[in-house]
Amino acid sequence: MKFTSVLFTFLVFIYTSNHSIFAQQGRIPARADSGMVVTSHYLASQVGNDILAQGGNAIDATVATAFALAVTLPSAGNIGGGGFIVYKRSDGEQTAFNFREKAPLAAHSKMFLNEQGKIKDNSNHEGLLSVGVPGTVAGLYKAHQKMGSLPWEGLLNPAIELAEGGFPSTYYMTWFLEWVKNNKEEYASTARAFLKKGEEIYNPGETWRQPELAETLKRIRDGGADGFYKGETARLIEEYMKANGGLITREDLEKYEAEEVKPITGTYRDYEIISMPPPSSGGVALIEMLNILEGFDLRGMGHNSAKYLHTLTEAMRRAYADRALHLGDPNFNENMPIDKLISKDYATGLRNSIKKSSASVSDSSQFSAAHFLPESPQTTHISVVDRDGNAVSMTYTLEASYGSRIVVEGAGFLLNNEMGDFNPIPGYTDSRGLIGTEANLVAPEKRMLSSMTPTIVARNGKPVMVIGSPGGRTIINTVLQVILNVVDHELDIAKAIESPRIHHQWLPDRTSFERWGFSPDTVKLYEEMGHSIRWINNQGQAMGIFLEEESGIYFGAADSRSYDGRAIGF
């Protein structure tokens, strides 16, 4: 099948030779009874759905979908970045895979600083020093080797076809193509990969082909993880790094390993929460907030009322303070108090400190990590459920939109800029946004802290909801609010995702509100409690599936905040 010929509208009903496909975007969920894939690009959702229809399981579909997104959604889909998978079988088995990027062997805690101890040329976010050792290919391969059912080679072929045959460039890519055109001298390899003949932009609807990326994907198809971390691709990465002042070597690539880890779990009402442990901060913070909120009658407060939003804000404030103080890569931080942070007793103490009608104060003088480094919202999430009810929640990223914006010469893929998620100046914290706590300082082979929060909600041992989102530091709060919208406010998955959202991260001591959906009276009452507000256009792009326990029907929803997102099932 040539996936470039598939066109979608907001609601599509397509017949194939042996199954029906339903696609969705917006406030009405897609409905299916045999499988569902939800992503930020309709072609990738179609790829995953086809794998399910061929008899593949949730891991198979996730692998194929993730590689397809590396072609169709280069802002976040990737083979040059990293992320996390949370997996739960319908029979209760659950596991997780950590393929977060690592610092190169030559990295050190002061690598971004000049002689005056200041960050040099924004080098933790721009240029090759900002690039961590990629983990995506290793993570997908490890998950497939453990739990995949279809041959690896067949899962790569759809992405290779999309890269070779091309697909319609979308409006969403236009701003980046304009940027590349304006910076093609400095980013010559990126211009060759993204512009027509290295010179002109592709207009929306024009076919964009990526032959060098296709060859890289073929090497991964034929060699598995070794097709990326060894051989020709590894040579291209190392040579590009050496020629341009980067640190990553073939030794870094050969030493990289993804980890299978135990998910972090908690409960909320009569549901089980299964999420990602550190180096993701998402699971810990999510469960901590849910534990705090469990003691309130949230439904009785009214959805998105001033009292409700105040209560959420105070839970967010406390969890994000703990996040900054305690969390990092567990392989380098043996004494993180995880059990305490996700305990019901600890949450009770935090809950009792919340005043019913007045805001707390985030006092930086009482905590050395006074503020948070910016974390890019450009990540992407995949939710998958197969015909047996097995579920995958996967979030992966390049960090900033299009990562470092640097394409490896001859390999056709973008590199991440994840090193910017480390604390850049040891021991130094200021109110402008720098933190220097030890748990997240740079060290060789260390993984940087993340906010990605791939999550599965279960009841009676079976998955009932798969949810995740991009959005940098806002990810955790986006996932939190979608879960509350379903569990406490009984919204269907589409309305739960479409509802307006807020975000508070302890410091700066202000709450982000999406510009639409909140009444002026609610905002006024919220501010009268002592909260400060800033307005934003959008928060996150949640991708979710709800499994109705009684009927066995799957309901999928792709956030309309995602320009090309679709939920597709059969």
ZAMARGU-4260 file (C-alpha; in steps of 0.2 Angstrom, whole numbers, plus 5000, padded with zeros to 4 digits):
<rodrens>
0) 5000/5000/5000 | 5006/5017/4996 | 5002/5028/5011 | 5005/5044/5002 | 4988/5042/4993
5) 4978/5042/5009 | 4969/5058/5012 | 4959/5062/5027 | 4946/5075/5033 | 4940/5078/5050
10) 4928/5064/5050 | 4932/5050/5038 | 4924/5033/5035 | 4934/5022/5024 | 4931/5004/5017
15) 4945/4992/5014 | 4944/4974/5007 | 4942/4967/5024 | 4939/4980/5038 | 4931/4997/5041
20) 4942/5011/5047 | 4936/5026/5057 | 4945/5042/5059 | 4942/5057/5071 | 4948/5074/5076
25) 4938/5085/5088 | 4924/5084/5101 | 4917/5067/5095 | 4927/5052/5098 | 4931/5039/5085
30) 4923/5022/5089 | 4931/5005/5085 | 4930/4987/5092 | 4946/4979/5086 | 4960/4992/5087
35) 4964/5010/5089 | 4980/5021/5086 | 4980/5040/5090 | 4995/5051/5085 | 4999/5069/5079
40) 4999/5064/5061 | 4986/5056/5051 | 4998/5046/5040 | 5007/5038/5055 | 4990/5034/5063
45) 4985/5025/5047 | 5002/5015/5047 | 4999/5009/5065 | 4981/5005/5061 | 4986/4994/5046
50) 4998/4985/5057 | 4984/4981/5069 | 4973/4975/5055 | 4986/4964/5049 | 4986/4955/5066
55) 5000/4964/5074 | 4999/4968/5093 | 5001/4985/5102 | 5020/4985/5102 | 5021/4981/5083
60) 5009/4995/5080 | 5019/5007/5091 | 5035/5003/5082 | 5028/5005/5065 | 5019/5021/5070
65) 5035/5029/5079 | 5045/5026/5063 | 5032/5033/5052 | 5031/5049/5063 | 5050/5051/5061
70) 5046/5054/5043 | 5030/5063/5043 | 5032/5074/5060 | 5050/5079/5060 | 5046/5092/5073
75) 5045/5079/5086 | 5044/5061/5078 | 5062/5055/5078 | 5076/5043/5077 | 5088/5056/5084
80) 5079/5058/5100 | 5072/5048/5114 | 5058/5044/5126 | 5048/5032/5136 | 5035/5017/5133
85) 5022/5011/5146 | 5014/4995/5142 | 5000/4985/5150 | 4992/4969/5144 | 4974/4965/5146
90) 4979/4951/5158 | 4987/4963/5170 | 5006/4961/5165 | 5014/4978/5164 | 5031/4985/5160
95) 5040/5001/5154 | 5055/5005/5143 | 5067/5020/5146 | 5076/5026/5130 | 5079/5043/5136
100) 5095/5051/5128 | 5112/5050/5137 | 5126/5063/5140 | 5141/5058/5129 | 5156/5051/5138
105) 5166/5067/5135 | 5152/5077/5144 | 5155/5085/5161 | 5145/5097/5173 | 5154/5113/5167
110) 5154/5109/5148 | 5142/5124/5144 | 5152/5137/5153 | 5164/5151/5149 | 5179/5156/5159
115) 5167/5168/5169 | 5156/5153/5174 | 5142/5159/5162 | 5133/5149/5149 | 5142/5152/5133
120) 5132/5156/5117 | 5116/5146/5123 | 5127/5131/5120 | 5116/5120/5131 | 5101/5123/5119
125) 5110/5126/5102 | 5123/5118/5092 | 5131/5101/5093 | 5135/5102/5112 | 5117/5102/5115
130) 5115/5084/5107 | 5112/5069/5118 | 5116/5051/5113 | 5099/5046/5104 | 5089/5032/5112
135) 5073/5030/5101 | 5080/5016/5089 | 5087/5006/5104 | 5070/5008/5114 | 5059/5003/5100
140) 5070/4988/5096 | 5071/4982/5114 | 5052/4983/5116 | 5049/4974/5099 | 5062/4960/5104
145) 5053/4958/5121 | 5035/4959/5115 | 5033/4961/5096 | 5024/4948/5086 | 5027/4953/5068
150) 5044/4953/5059 | 5054/4969/5063 | 5058/4972/5044 | 5039/4974/5040 | 5037/4987/5053
155) 5050/4998/5045 | 5043/4997/5027 | 5029/5009/5029 | 5041/5023/5035 | 5053/5019/5021
160) 5039/5020/5008 | 5034/5037/5015 | 5052/5043/5015 | 5055/5037/4997 | 5039/5040/4989
165) 5035/5056/4999 | 5019/5063/5006 | 5011/5080/5006 | 5020/5094/5015 | 5008/5102/5027
170) 5004/5120/5033 | 5011/5115/5050 | 5029/5113/5043 | 5029/5130/5034 | 5037/5141/5047
175) 5051/5128/5049 | 5054/5128/5031 | 5055/5147/5030 | 5067/5146/5045 | 5078/5134/5036
180) 5078/5144/5020 | 5084/5159/5030 | 5098/5150/5038 | 5103/5138/5025 | 5121/5144/5025
185) 5124/5139/5043 | 5112/5124/5042 | 5118/5117/5025 | 5114/5099/5029 | 5097/5103/5035
190) 5093/5114/5020 | 5098/5099/5009 | 5086/5088/5018 | 5071/5100/5020 | 5071/5111/5004
195) 5069/5108/4986 | 5086/5106/4979 | 5092/5114/4995 | 5085/5131/4991 | 5066/5133/4991
200) 5052/5128/5003 | 5039/5115/4999 | 5022/5123/4999 | 5008/5114/5008 | 5002/5100/4997
205) 5018/5098/4988 | 5026/5081/4989 | 5041/5080/5000 | 5053/5066/4998 | 5068/5061/5010
210) 5079/5049/5001 | 5094/5049/5014 | 5082/5046/5028 | 5075/5031/5018 | 5092/5024/5017
215) 5095/5026/5036 | 5079/5018/5039 | 5083/5003/5028 | 5099/5001/5038 | 5088/5000/5054
220) 5076/4988/5045 | 5090/4976/5040 | 5101/4977/5055 | 5090/4981/5070 | 5097/4993/5083
225) 5115/4989/5076 | 5109/4997/5060 | 5109/5014/5069 | 5122/5012/5083 | 5135/5003/5072
230) 5140/5003/5054 | 5137/5017/5041 | 5125/5027/5052 | 5136/5027/5067 | 5151/5032/5055
235) 5140/5047/5048 | 5136/5053/5065 | 5154/5052/5072 | 5161/5061/5057 | 5149/5075/5057
240) 5152/5077/5076 | 5171/5078/5073 | 5170/5090/5059 | 5158/5102/5068 | 5164/5102/5086
245) 5152/5089/5093 | 5156/5076/5107 | 5146/5060/5102 | 5158/5046/5095 | 5155/5028/5089
250) 5159/5022/5107 | 5145/5033/5114 | 5133/5025/5101 | 5139/5007/5104 | 5138/5009/5123
255) 5120/5015/5122 | 5107/5004/5129 | 5088/5006/5132 | 5082/4999/5149 | 5066/4989/5153
260) 5060/4996/5170 | 5046/4994/5182 | 5032/5007/5180 | 5028/5018/5194 | 5010/5015/5200
265) 4997/5022/5211 | 4978/5023/5214 | 4965/5036/5211 | 4947/5033/5217 | 4945/5015/5211
270) 4957/5016/5197 | 4975/5011/5195 | 4988/5023/5188 | 5003/5016/5178 | 5016/5029/5172
275) 5034/5031/5170 | 5047/5032/5184 | 5063/5043/5184 | 5071/5050/5174 | 5054/5055/5169
280) 5047/5066/5183 | 5029/5063/5176 | 5024/5048/5185 | 5029/5053/5202 | 5022/5071/5200
285) 5006/5064/5193 | 5003/5051/5207 | 5008/5064/5220 | 4995/5076/5213 | 4981/5063/5212
290) 4984/5058/5229 | 4982/5076/5236 | 4966/5078/5225 | 4958/5062/5230 | 4953/5070/5247
295) 4943/5083/5239 | 4925/5082/5231 | 4931/5088/5214 | 4914/5084/5206 | 4905/5094/5219
300) 4916/5109/5216 | 4910/5109/5197 | 4921/5107/5182 | 4933/5121/5180 | 4925/5132/5193
305) 4936/5144/5202 | 4937/5133/5218 | 4941/5118/5207 | 4955/5127/5198 | 4962/5134/5214
310) 4963/5117/5222 | 4971/5110/5206 | 4984/5124/5207 | 4989/5121/5225 | 4992/5102/5221
315) 5002/5107/5206 | 5012/5119/5216 | 5017/5106/5229 | 5021/5092/5216 | 5032/5103/5205
320) 5042/5109/5220 | 5046/5091/5225 | 5050/5088/5206 | 5064/5101/5206 | 5071/5096/5223
325) 5072/5077/5222 | 5071/5070/5204 | 5084/5065/5191 | 5092/5049/5183 | 5090/5035/5196
330) 5106/5027/5190 | 5115/5042/5197 | 5104/5047/5211 | 5102/5032/5223 | 5092/5041/5237
335) 5077/5049/5228 | 5063/5048/5240 | 5051/5041/5228 | 5041/5030/5240 | 5038/5045/5251
340) 5033/5056/5236 | 5019/5044/5230 | 5013/5039/5247 | 4995/5043/5253 | 5002/5049/5270
345) 5013/5061/5262 | 4999/5068/5251 | 4988/5070/5267 | 5000/5082/5274 | 5001/5092/5258
350) 4982/5092/5257 | 4980/5099/5274 | 4992/5113/5270 | 4980/5119/5256 | 4969/5134/5261
355) 4951/5133/5254 | 4950/5150/5247 | 4967/5158/5246 | 4983/5154/5236 | 4999/5148/5244
360) 5015/5158/5240 | 5029/5150/5231 | 5044/5157/5241 | 5060/5154/5232 | 5070/5159/5248
365) 5064/5143/5256 | 5071/5132/5242 | 5087/5132/5232 | 5079/5127/5216 | 5070/5143/5214
370) 5064/5142/5196 | 5063/5130/5181 | 5073/5129/5165 | 5062/5130/5150 | 5057/5113/5142
375) 5051/5113/5125 | 5033/5109/5121 | 5038/5100/5105 | 5036/5082/5109 | 5024/5069/5102
380) 5013/5055/5110 | 5006/5039/5103 | 4992/5029/5111 | 4988/5012/5105 | 4976/4998/5110
385) 4976/4981/5100 | 4962/4969/5097 | 4966/4960/5114 | 4965/4976/5124 | 4984/4977/5126
390) 4989/4995/5128 | 5004/5006/5124 | 5007/5024/5130 | 5023/5031/5122 | 5030/5049/5122
395) 5046/5053/5113 | 5054/5069/5108 | 5069/5079/5101 | 5067/5092/5114 | 5064/5109/5105
400) 5053/5109/5089 | 5064/5101/5076 | 5077/5098/5090 | 5094/5105/5087 | 5088/5109/5069
405) 5104/5100/5063 | 5103/5086/5051 | 5117/5073/5051 | 5125/5075/5034 | 5121/5060/5023
410) 5109/5052/5035 | 5094/5063/5033 | 5088/5064/5051 | 5087/5078/5064 | 5097/5077/5080
415) 5090/5082/5097 | 5095/5096/5109 | 5091/5087/5125 | 5107/5092/5134 | 5097/5108/5138
420) 5086/5098/5150 | 5101/5096/5162 | 5105/5109/5175 | 5119/5120/5167 | 5128/5129/5181
425) 5132/5118/5196 | 5125/5125/5212 | 5118/5141/5204 | 5100/5146/5205 | 5092/5162/5201
430) 5074/5169/5198 | 5077/5171/5179 | 5076/5152/5176 | 5092/5144/5181 | 5093/5130/5193
435) 5108/5120/5199 | 5103/5106/5210 | 5114/5091/5210 | 5101/5078/5205 | 5101/5084/5187
440) 5118/5090/5183 | 5127/5084/5168 | 5138/5068/5170 | 5144/5056/5157 | 5131/5043/5152
445) 5118/5051/5163 | 5100/5054/5157 | 5093/5071/5159 | 5076/5074/5168 | 5060/5074/5158
450) 5042/5079/5160 | 5035/5066/5148 | 5021/5057/5156 | 5015/5042/5146 | 5001/5034/5157
455) 4989/5020/5157 | 4974/5020/5168 | 4967/5003/5173 | 4952/4996/5183 | 4951/4978/5189
460) 4968/4974/5181 | 4963/4979/5163 | 4967/4995/5154 | 4953/5008/5152 | 4962/5023/5147
465) 4978/5027/5137 | 4984/5045/5138 | 4999/5056/5135 | 5004/5073/5128 | 5018/5084/5122
470) 5020/5101/5131 | 5036/5102/5140 | 5033/5105/5159 | 5015/5107/5155 | 5014/5088/5150
475) 5011/5082/5168 | 4997/5094/5171 | 4989/5091/5154 | 4988/5072/5158 | 4982/5076/5176
480) 4967/5086/5169 | 4962/5074/5156 | 4961/5060/5169 | 4951/5071/5181 | 4939/5075/5167
485) 4936/5057/5163 | 4936/5050/5181 | 4928/5064/5191 | 4918/5074/5178 | 4913/5059/5168
490) 4917/5067/5151 | 4920/5056/5136 | 4938/5055/5130 | 4936/5068/5116 | 4928/5081/5127
495) 4940/5077/5141 | 4954/5081/5129 | 4946/5096/5121 | 4942/5105/5138 | 4952/5121/5142
500) 4967/5118/5153 | 4978/5127/5166 | 4996/5125/5172 | 5006/5130/5187 | 5024/5124/5190
505) 5028/5131/5208 | 5039/5145/5201 | 5036/5157/5192 | 5022/5159/5204 | 5008/5161/5191
510) 4996/5150/5182 | 4994/5148/5163 | 4976/5149/5157 | 4972/5144/5139 | 4963/5160/5131
515) 4947/5151/5127 | 4934/5141/5138 | 4935/5150/5155 | 4922/5162/5160 | 4927/5180/5165
520) 4918/5177/5182 | 4928/5162/5186 | 4944/5170/5181 | 4940/5185/5193 | 4936/5174/5207
525) 4952/5164/5205 | 4962/5180/5205 | 4953/5186/5220 | 4960/5171/5229 | 4977/5178/5226
530) 4983/5169/5210 | 4992/5177/5196 | 4987/5173/5178 | 4995/5173/5161 | 4986/5169/5145
535) 4992/5156/5133 | 4985/5150/5116 | 4987/5131/5118 | 4993/5119/5131 | 4998/5102/5125
540) 4991/5090/5111 | 4984/5075/5121 | 4981/5059/5112 | 4969/5047/5121 | 4960/5031/5120
545) 4946/5025/5132 | 4941/5007/5133 | 4922/5005/5138 | 4922/4991/5150 | 4904/4985/5147
550) 4904/4985/5128 | 4922/4982/5124 | 4921/4997/5112 | 4937/5008/5110 | 4934/5027/5109
555) 4949/5037/5103 | 4952/5056/5102 | 4966/5066/5094 | 4968/5084/5102 | 4962/5097/5089
560) 4976/5107/5096 | 4987/5096/5085 | 4985/5102/5067 | 4987/5085/5058 | 4982/5073/5073
565) 4970/5059/5070 | 4963/5044/5080 | 4960/5030/5068 | 4953/5013/5073 | 4944/4998/5065
</rodrens>
